[in-house]
């Protein structure tokens, strides 16, 4: 399956992104988002700006089995258990991938300026990160 993507040239080097719809029936959510592709990651995760954009309340999410480490150290991690990512292939077919989508929530106030900047920079126009592994 091939999905159309784009290079976000504000990153150095330019970073690959794709558009997808994030769906969760349990959260009554269906929104188009831009996802950064990270083929070396072991899980799919979205971060802080995604929480605001998708209007997610982590209090409604299940706590993940373990927290995820990355920029800024360990981040409190939750899971959307009924998530689906919906893509359109180059041929025009609609493909839906069901997954447990991780949601990372940093305490941005506790981070140094550089860590905050890196976390906020993750995306182009809409800061959504998809790690595909």
C-alpha positions as CSV (number, residue, x, y, z in Angstrom):
1,X,0.0,0.0,0.0
2,X,1.3,3.5,-0.9
3,X,0.1,6.6,0.8
4,X,0.7,10.1,-0.5
5,X,3.0,12.2,1.8
6,X,4.8,15.4,1.8
7,X,8.1,16.9,3.0
8,X,7.9,19.6,5.6
9,X,10.8,21.9,4.6
10,X,10.8,23.9,7.8
11,X,12.7,21.0,9.3
12,X,16.4,20.5,8.8
13,X,16.6,18.1,7.1
14,X,13.0,18.2,5.7
15,X,10.8,15.7,7.5
16,X,8.2,13.3,5.9
17,X,4.5,13.7,6.8
18,X,1.2,12.1,5.8
19,X,-2.4,13.1,6.4
20,X,-4.7,10.7,8.2
21,X,-8.0,10.8,10.1
22,X,-7.8,9.8,13.8
23,X,-11.0,8.1,14.8
24,X,-12.2,7.0,18.3
25,X,-15.8,6.0,18.8
26,X,-15.4,6.0,22.5
27,X,-14.1,9.6,22.5
28,X,-16.6,10.7,19.8
29,X,-13.6,11.9,17.8
30,X,-12.8,12.1,14.1
31,X,-10.2,14.7,12.9
32,X,-7.8,15.1,10.1
33,X,-4.2,15.4,11.3
34,X,-0.7,15.6,9.8
35,X,1.6,12.9,11.1
36,X,5.3,12.9,11.1
37,X,6.7,9.5,10.0
38,X,9.3,7.9,12.1
39,X,10.0,4.4,10.7
40,X,12.5,3.6,13.5
41,X,10.0,4.0,16.4
42,X,8.5,1.1,18.2
43,X,5.1,2.6,18.9
44,X,2.6,5.2,17.5
45,X,2.3,8.2,19.8
46,X,0.9,11.7,19.7
47,X,2.0,14.5,22.1
48,X,0.9,17.7,23.9
49,X,-0.2,19.9,21.0
50,X,-2.2,16.9,19.7
51,X,-4.0,16.8,23.1
52,X,-5.1,20.4,22.6
53,X,-5.9,20.1,18.9
54,X,-7.9,16.9,19.4
55,X,-9.5,18.3,22.6
56,X,-8.5,15.2,24.5
57,X,-8.8,14.9,28.3
58,X,-6.2,12.5,29.5
59,X,-8.5,11.9,32.5
60,X,-10.8,10.0,30.1
61,X,-7.9,7.8,28.8
62,X,-6.4,4.6,30.3
63,X,-2.9,5.0,31.7
64,X,-0.4,3.1,29.5
65,X,1.5,0.1,31.0
66,X,4.7,2.2,31.0
67,X,5.7,5.8,30.3
68,X,7.6,6.7,27.1
69,X,11.1,8.3,27.1
70,X,12.2,10.9,24.6
71,X,12.8,14.7,24.4
72,X,12.4,16.0,28.0
73,X,12.8,12.6,29.6
74,X,9.9,10.3,30.6
75,X,6.5,11.5,29.6
76,X,3.2,10.4,31.2
77,X,1.6,8.1,28.7
78,X,-2.0,7.2,28.1
79,X,-3.7,5.0,25.5
80,X,-6.7,5.5,23.1
81,X,-7.7,1.8,23.0
82,X,-10.2,2.1,20.2
83,X,-8.2,4.3,17.9
84,X,-8.1,4.0,14.1
85,X,-6.1,5.8,11.5
86,X,-7.8,6.3,8.2
87,X,-5.7,6.8,5.1
88,X,-6.3,7.2,1.4
89,X,-4.0,5.2,-0.8
90,X,-2.5,6.6,-4.0
91,X,-5.0,4.4,-5.9
92,X,-7.8,6.1,-4.0
93,X,-8.8,3.3,-1.7
94,X,-9.6,4.1,1.9
95,X,-7.6,2.0,4.5
96,X,-8.4,1.9,8.2
97,X,-5.7,0.7,10.6
98,X,-6.9,0.0,14.2
99,X,-4.4,0.4,17.0
100,X,-3.8,1.4,20.5
101,X,-2.7,4.9,20.0
102,X,-0.4,6.3,22.7
103,X,-0.8,9.8,24.0
104,X,2.1,11.5,25.7
105,X,1.5,14.4,28.1
106,X,4.6,16.4,29.3
107,X,4.6,18.8,32.2
108,X,5.9,21.6,30.0
109,X,6.4,23.9,33.0
110,X,9.0,21.6,34.4
111,X,11.1,21.4,31.3
112,X,14.0,23.6,30.3
113,X,13.6,26.1,27.4
114,X,15.3,23.9,24.8
115,X,13.3,20.8,25.7
116,X,10.1,22.8,25.5
117,X,11.1,24.2,22.1
118,X,11.8,20.7,20.7
119,X,8.6,19.3,21.9
120,X,6.6,22.2,20.5
121,X,8.5,22.0,17.1
122,X,7.5,18.4,16.4
123,X,5.0,19.3,13.6
124,X,4.4,21.6,10.7
125,X,1.1,23.5,10.8
126,X,-0.7,21.0,13.1
127,X,1.7,19.3,15.6
128,X,0.9,15.7,15.3
129,X,3.4,12.9,15.5
130,X,3.0,9.4,14.3
131,X,5.7,6.9,15.0
132,X,5.4,3.9,12.8
133,X,7.5,0.9,13.8
